Amino acid sequence: MKRIVFFMAILGAVLLSTGLAFSDGGGNKTLSKTLQMYKNCVPVLTVTGVDVLKSLIEGKGAGGFDENLVRLTRLSKDKIEDIAAYYKGLMGKSDKLTKLNPGQDNEYRSGYSIVYNDADGNELGSVEIYFTDIAEQKKTLAMYMGGDDSSLDYALMPFPMIMMKMQIGMYGHTQKEFDALKAQYGSLNALFYRSSQKDMDDEMANDSDKIMLLAYQKLMGANKKMTPKQFNEWMQTQGMAAAMQMNKKEAWGIWSDCLKELDKAGYPIQIIHTGSTLWK
């Protein structure tokens, strides 16, 4: 019974905080329209612990998160053109579409921004749909290096590939083999990854961090059940012995598997909604 009362209290707090509990008086007036977020997407952050949810609702910012991350920021593997077409279909006469051009000012995002307004032209909310344009980033940064992008090619490479590059010529691994992997996984740094937190004491890490940690643990022969904190402490006790493990024969296969898992877990498109009461 207490559990039911507690969750009813949380629901009430949510309704009050978003202005949905009252049509007029005692809260914000209900908006003239609500819009459905794109369905084939996932939240960038998942929180499951009651203490985290309670803290979010009370506005205490558990772990520094807010509704923007928990509900309004989404990731998708669909084509950006399909996602943009959906949000364009929600537009009315007073709404505005802007194309996002990649560059340093907007972190090399390429995509679309749409502002949704009421009939009087007042903004109700917006959405940004974009991907990280690695090619444009490389092209722009190369301008500052006299057009030489050879060093950028290395710097923008996903970490497992940097480690594998050091093994070219060792254990039979060739440049051709490496180049094939680079063509397939060279843009992994452009992907977005989900995060999760089970409770206030849980260490939050995104899927990329978890995959990388598992690769390190395999490489070092460490206990795979270690948390990131425990693994870091263990690594400090290993000293040079840990560094010697980085180039062992098994490393290439471990990093290759890591690339596959990073590719599988990543999402190329990020969708950011603003205007909490506009979106459902």
Secondary structure, DSSP 4 states (H G I P E B T S, - for coil): -HHHHHHHHHHHHHHHHHT-S-SSSSSPPPPS--BPPPSS-EESEEE--HHHHHHHHTT--GGG--HIIIIIEEEE-S-HHHHHHHHHTT--TT-EEEEEPPSGGGTTEEEEEEEEE-TTS-EEEEEEEEEE-HHHHHHHHHHTTTT--HHHHHHTS-HHHHHHHTTTTSTT--HHHHHHHHHHHTTGGG-B--EEESSTTSPPEEHHHHHHHHHHHHHHT--TT--HHHHHHHHHHHTHHHHHHTTSTTHHHHHHHHHHHHHHH-BSEEEEEE-GGGB-
